Amino acid sequence: MNFKDLSIEEKFGQMILLGLDTYEINEEIIDIIKTYKIGGVVLYKKNYTSLSNMVEVINKLKTSNEGNKIPLFIAIDQENGRVNRLPKDIIPIKSALAQAKTQNSKVINAINDITTYLLKEVGVNMNFAPVLDINRDEKNKAIGNRSYGNNIDEILQYGLPFMKTMQEENIVSVIKHFPGHGATSKDSHFVIPKIKDIKSLESTDMKVFEEAIKMGADSIMVGHLVLKNYGCRPATINEKIIQNYLINKFKFKGLIITDDLRMNNLRFIWGLKNSIRKSIAAGNNMLMIKYKPHDASRLYKKLRKMLKFCELDLEKVNESAKKIVAMKNKYKVNDNLVDFKVDINLVNNKIKKINNVIAKTIEEDL
């Protein structure tokens, strides 16, 4: 894969992560992959009915990309716990917080191994996990038990091994949600939370991300979070936040990825095309955009026009494409079709045993 072989349209296409929040991988989705040569897709649980069907879907997506120069990122949100994108024939694994409460590295490592094994075997090469947000309230619907703990040490001790395990198996781990979604109880899917205590955020929540970067984090998801003294724009589309912290202070050189740009309030307040423009200007390298019917004509043609008339920052498009291709080379991303060979009964028996150990340990601690 060579970045220099790409046209400016292909370079911009690499910046797109298409969220497949739909039951059918229809012809328009296939056309978007073929025509606009996007960088990757994001899978949802509704895309497949079983693990074997998941492989069929991923193979269909890979086949649709076979005429393009750069292979697809096949991404997913597999945190375990309540954010579980694996199909129903795989027993759900306990949450990050439940895992951490055992204080048992063998249990946590076993879960990391099983999760990574399943993702690799079905063809996933990017996972939006682990959550490195600090948990301040277990009842917090936005983060809560998605977090590994309520302090820096717990997050790093119990969360980072998941990142490392995936990296060792050539799966890009996207840590999230910078600069720290745990600092607010509001859910950015529905409202745009505002964080007022910047000093606390810098010394705790952001410190986790800083340490993760030092320990080899390759990719970070930026959340739709407004910070006091940084204007009304959330971090996703705020150049000051991304530049001041991730790029200048933390010296982060990996991929910076937006949370979904079609989340309700972001789209309603700034508009999708404007959010895309601002996300690129802010320093994001990949833009997660959930699919909607008729996107090929309504959105992607317009984005190409914006590119043609230099309404998008071409220098940053070039920089981003260079990073994306380099990351795909590093992780040996390819469009090779997957053979399904997972022993589901064996995997489920392992999950049952681990879940039982977690349940028993937590019960004994109460």
N, C-alpha and C positions, 0 to 999 in steps of 0.2 A: 504494500500500500504506500503510495507516494502522494503527499500533499500537493506537490507541484503539478501533478497531472490533472488537477481539478479546475474546472471553470469557476467563476465567481458564484454562479447559480448553484453549482454542486457544493461549493464551500458553505454557502448559506444553508443549503439543504441539510448538511451534516449537523447543524445547530438545532434541528427540530427533533424532539422526542414526542411522538404521537401517542397520546393516551387513548387506549382502545376500550373506552367505557361503553361497550355495546355487546349485544349477544351474538352478533354475526360479523365475521370478517368479510365484509361485502366488497363488491367490485370497485367502489370508490376508494376504499382504503388501499386496495391493491394498486389502484391507479396512482394514488398519492405517493406510494412507495416507489413505483416505477418511474413516474414522471418527475417528481420533485426530489428524488434521490435523498430522502431524509436520513438522519443519523441513527434513528432507532425508534422502537415502539415500547409502550408500557402496557403490560398485560394486567387484566382484571379477572377476578374469579368467575365472572359471568361469561368469559370468553370460551370456557371449556367445561365439560361435565365430569371428566375423570382425568387421571394422570396420563393415561395413554392418549386420550383426546387432546390433552395439553400439548403433547409432543406433535400430534398431527397439525394443530394450529400453528405451532412454532415452525414446523417444517414448511407449511404453506406460506408463512411470512418470509422465511428465508428464500424459498423458491421465487417469490415475487421480486426479490432483490437481486436475482442472479445476473441480470444484465447491467447492474451498476458496478462502479469501480471499488466502492468501499462497503464492507459487510455491515450488517445492522447490529446495533446494541439491542438485545432482547432484555428489557428491564422489567422489574417487578417490585412490589412493596411487600416483602416477606419478613416482617418483624417477629412473627409468632405472637401468641396472645390474640387480642381482638383485631389486630391488623394481620390477617391471614389470607393470602391469595392462593394457597394450595387447594386443589379440588377436594371434594367431600370424601373421596375414598382414602384420604390420608388423615389420620387422627390429629386434631389440632394440638399444638404444643403450647405449654404454659407460657404466660407472659414474661417479659424481661424482668419485671419487678419480682415476680414469684421465683424466677430462677436465681436472682441475686440474693433473695432472702435465705436461700439455703446456705450461702457462703461456702459453697462446695464447687471448687473449680472443675472437678471431674464431671459433675452433673452438667455444668454450663458448657464445658468443652464437648461433651457428648451431644448436646443439643446443637451446638455450632456445627459439629461434624455431620449430623443427620441432615440438618437444613441445607448446608452447603452441598452435600452429596445429592440431594433431591434436585436442587436448582441446576447443578452441573449436568446431571443425567438427562434432564428434559431440555437442555439447551439454553438456559438463562445465563447471561454473562454480565449482568449488572443488577445490583439489588440496593434499593433505597433503605438501607439499614447499616449499622445499628442506629437507634435513636440515642443521641448523646445529650439530650435535654435533661436538666436536673429536675427531679420530681419534688414539688413543694406541697402537693396535696393529692392523695390517692384518689379523691373524688373528682379531680380535675378531668373533665371529659376530653380535653384537647390532648393532654399528655398522660397524666396519671400513671397507670401500671405499664405503659409503653416504655417508661424510663427504667434504668437499672438501679436508681438510688436517689438519695436526697443530698449528696455532696460530691465534690470533685473526685475524691479517691474511689468511691464506690462505682461511679460512672466509668472511670478509666480502668479499674480492676476487672469489672464484670462485663463491660461493653466492648472494649477494644479487642479482646480475643476473637469476637465474632468477625470484626473487620479483618483481622489478620488471617483467620481461617479461610475466609472467602478469597482474599488476595492470593494466598498460597495455591488456590485451585483455579486461578485465572478468572475470578469473578470480581468485577469492579464494585467495591463497597462505597456507597454514597452516604456519608454520615450526615445527620440532620438534627435539628433545624436551626442553622445559624441565623441570628446571634444567640438564640436560646428561647425556645417556645415555652419552657417550663416557668419562665418569669411572668407569665400571664395565665389566667384561668380561662380566657376567652379563646374560642376555636376559630382559627383563621380561615376555615372552610366557609364560615358564615359571616363573620365580622373581621375587621382588621384591628387586631389588638394593639394597644399602645403601652410601651414599657417606660415607666417614669424614672425608676431608680437605676440610672446608668452606671454609677460607681459600683453597685452590687453586681450588676450584669457583667461589667468588665473584670471584676475580681473572682467571679464564680463561673457563671454560664459560659462566657467567652473563653475563660481560662481552660475549660475542658477542650474546646476546639483548638486552641493554641497548642495544648499538649498533644492532642491527636495528630495535628499536623507534624509536630516534631517526631512523632512515632510512625510516620509514614502514610498518613491519610492521603489518598489520591484524588478524592472527589467530595465535594460538600454541596448539600442542598441549602439554599437560602430561603427563609420563611417570609411570609407576608406580615412582617412585624414592624410597627412604627416605633422609633426611638425618640425620646425627648431630646430637644435641641438639634434634631436632624431633619426638621421640617415635617411635612404631612405625608411624604412618600414612604411606603414600607421599604424594608431593606432590599427586597427583590428588584425594585426599580430605583434604588437610591445609590447613586455613584459614590457619594461621600462615605456611606457605611461600608460598602464593599471595598473601595480603594483604601480608606483609612485603616481598616482593620485587617481584612483578609490579605490584601496585596501588599500594603506598605508595612504594617506592624507585624503580621504573622508570616510574611514572606511566602505565602501560599502560591505555588506554581501549578497546581493541579486543576482539574475541571471544576468550574463553578456552575451549578445547575439550579434553575428556578424551581420553585414549587409550581403547581398547576396555574397557568396564567388565566385559566377560565374560572377560577374560583370566584364565587358570586360578587363580593364587594369590590375586588380589584377590577373586575371587568366592568361593573356598573359605574364605578367612579372614574376610571381612566380610559376605558375602552380597550378592546383586545389589541388592535393594531398599534395604538399608542403605548400600551404596556409592553408589547414586543419591542418596539423602537427603544423605549426607555430601559428595558432589561439589557439589551445589547450595549447601549451607551454606558450603563452602570458597571459593566464588566462580566456579565454572565456569559458562559460559553455554550451552554445548551438550554433550550427553552422547552419546558414541558407544556404541551398544548393538547387538551382533551379534544378528541374527535367529535364533530357534529355533522349531521347529514348536510350534503351540498358544500362541504368545506373546499373541495377541489376548485369550484368556481367562485365561491364567495370569499374565501380567505387566501388560498395559496397563489392564485393568479394575481391578486392584489399585492401580495407580499413580493412577488417577483417584479411587479411594476415599481414598488417602493425601492427595490434593490437597483433596478435599471436607472431610476432617476436620482440615485444616491441619497434617498431619504433614510437609509440605514447606514451606520458607520462602517464603511468598507474595510478600513484598517482593522477594526475589531472583529469583523467577520473573518478576515484572513488569519488573525491571531487565534481565533477560536477554532477554526478548521484545522489549523496546524496542531493545536493541542489535542483535538479529538482524534485525529489520525494517529498521532504519536501514542495516545492511550490505547487505541485499538491494536496497534502494533505491539505495545508492551504486554497486553493481556491476551495476545494471540487470538483476537476475535475473528471469527470466520462464519461463513454461511453454509458450512457443511451440514447436511441433513443428519438428524438424530435417529438412532435405533433405540426403540423402547425396550429396556431390559431390567427394570426395577422390580424386585421382589416385594410387592406391597405388603404382604402378610409379615414378612421379616421386619420391614421398616416399622410397621404399626406395632408389632410386639416390643420393639426397642422403645418406641415412643411411650407406650403404656407403662413400661417399667420405669422410665425416667419421670413421667408425670406422677406416678405413684410415690416415688421417692420425694419429689418436690412437695406433694400434698401432705405426706407424713411428716416431713421436716417442718413445714410451716405450722402444721397442727400442734406439733410438740413444742414449738416456740411460743404459742399463744398462751 
